[in-house]
């Protein structure tokens, strides 16, 4: 198994990327997990879509795609025992727990957040099929809705559902955030702005290396 990181900012300036990268590399090293970091975009798509091309770059039977703003807490255990290497590993999107954002009416099939996604090589043909959506998709969240749509066609039977603590999306204090404090990994994305995200990641970095 290898972890696939995409160190290609979606925007020209993402000042928090080096801090996130330092945390992630320390976490993976502490648990003897190999990492491949992609730093080039050969397909001309938003970097988020490149997760679906991970097997173009990584020669392994299982790849764990991990977003750069998905950060483990200090002392976070290894994720490896939680994985099922024969299925697509995903965590339910935390909007279903917090109710801050309702599932979008244009995507009633949406269930899983793709910021953390474990992929067996046997699913590569499906990933290539979904990647073709990158040429025509007009939906937000990039690869997430096409991935959820494809997986929903057989009732999500291909999914091994990870505990929500492995991909807990950070929400503002007015949300139901009671499980944020006990989650192993916090995803700094979604409802927070770029400035807030930078400050939160700076704080996370300080606490991680205390």
N, C-alpha and C positions, 0 to 999 in steps of 0.2 A: 504494500500500500504506500502511496505517496500523497502528499498534500499539494494542491495546485493553487498557487497565489497569483493574482493578476496585479502587478505593480505598474498599472497604467491608469493614471487619474482620468476620470471622466471629464473633469474640468482642468483648465490650464494650471490652476494653482490649488493644490491640496496640501497645505503645509503640515497637516497632521500625519501624512503617509509615513515619514521616517519613524515617528513615534510608534505607530501601529506595527510597522514592520519589525521594530526592535522587540516589542512585546511578543509578537507571534513567533519570531525566530527563537527567542528564549524558551517559550512554552514548548515548541516542537522539539528543540534540542533536549530539554529536560526529560522528555518522554521517548527519546530515540525514534522520532518520526521523521522520515525523509521529506524534503520539501523541494518542489520545483517552482521557481518564480518566473512568470512570463513578463517580459518588459518590452514587447513589440506587438504591434497590431497589424497583422498581415491581411486582415479581411475588411478593414474599413468600416467596422460596425462599432457601436457603443461597447466599451470593454466588458460590460456585464454579459454580453452574448458569448464571449470567448470561453466561458466555462464549458459550454457545450462542445468546444473543440479541444478539450483537454487531452484526448487520446491522440491528437495530431502531434503532441509534444512530449507526452509521458508514456513510456513503455512499461506499463504495469497492468495487472489484472483488475485493480481497484484504485480509483482516484477520489480523494476527498477535496472538493472545491470549497474554499474558505474565503469569504469576503474580507477585505482589508479593514473594514470598520466593525468586524466581529471579534471582540476582544475577550480573552479568558481573564478571569480574576487570578490574583496571586494565590497559589496553592491549588489551582484547578486540576482535577485528576485527568488522567489520559482519557481521551475520547474512544480509544480503540476498543475497549470491552463493550461499549454501547453500540457498536456498528454491526450490521448484518451485511457481510461481503457479497451476498448473493442477490441483494435487492437494492433499489434506489433509496437512499437514506435521506429523510427530510423531517423537519420539525413543523408542527402546525403553526401558522402565522399567529402572532400574539394578538392580532385584532380580535380574534375569536374569544380571547380571555378578557381583554380590557374593555371591549365594546366602544373604544374611542372612535374607531372607524368601522362602519358597517361594511360587510362584503359588497363589492361593487355590483350594481344591478346588471352591468354588461358582462360580468364574469361570475355567474352564480356557482360555477364549478371551482372557484378559487379556494384553496385550503392551505397550501404549504408555501412557506417562505424559502426561496432558493439561495439565500445568503450562505447557507451551509448545506451542501449537497454531496452525498456519497454515491459514486457511480461505478458499477461493475462494467468491465469492457464489453460484456455481452449485450449491453444496451446501446452500444455505439451507433448502430443503424437508426435507432429511435432518436438519439440526440442529433444526428445529422439531419433527420427529417424536421425536427423542431427548429434547428438552426436556420433552415430555409425561410422561416417566418421573419428572420431579421431583415430580409429584403423588402417585405411588404407590411410588416406590423405597424399599426398606428396606435396601439395600446400603450399605456404607461407601464412602468415596472419591467419593460424590456422582456427578458426571457421568461419571467415568472408566469404570466398568464398563458402563453403557449405551452409551457411545460405542464402546468396544472390541467389545461384542457386535454392534452395528450394522455396524461396519466388517469384522468377521470373517465376515459372511454371504456376502461374495464374495471371501474369502481375502485381505483387506486390499489388494486391487488399487487401491483409491482412495488409498492412503497413499504419500507420498514420505517415506522414512525418513531423518531427520536423524542425523548423527553423534552418538554418545552424549555427546560433549564439550559439546554445546549444552544438555543437560539432565541434568547429573550430580547425582544425589541425594546429599546429604551423609550419610555413615554414621559411626557411632561408631568409635573407633580399633581395636576388636577385629574390625572388618569388613575385607574386602579392599578397601582404599581407594586402591590404587596409582594409579588413574587420576584421582582427585580433584585431585592436584597439577598435572596437565597439562590439566585441563578449562578451557574458556573461560568457562563459566557454571555456578555451583553452586546447587543447589536445596535450600534449608534447610527441609526438610519431612520427613514420614515418621517415622522411628524416634526422633527427638530430641524432648525435651520443650520446653514453651513457654519456660522459663527459659533452657535451654541455647540455644535458637534465638535469643533476644534477645541473649545474649552473643556468639554467633557472628556475628550480623549487625552488632553494634557493632564487632567486630574487622574484619570485612570492609569496613565503611565507613571505618575508619581507614586500612587498607591501600590502599583504592581511591584515597583523596584524599591520599596521601603525596606 
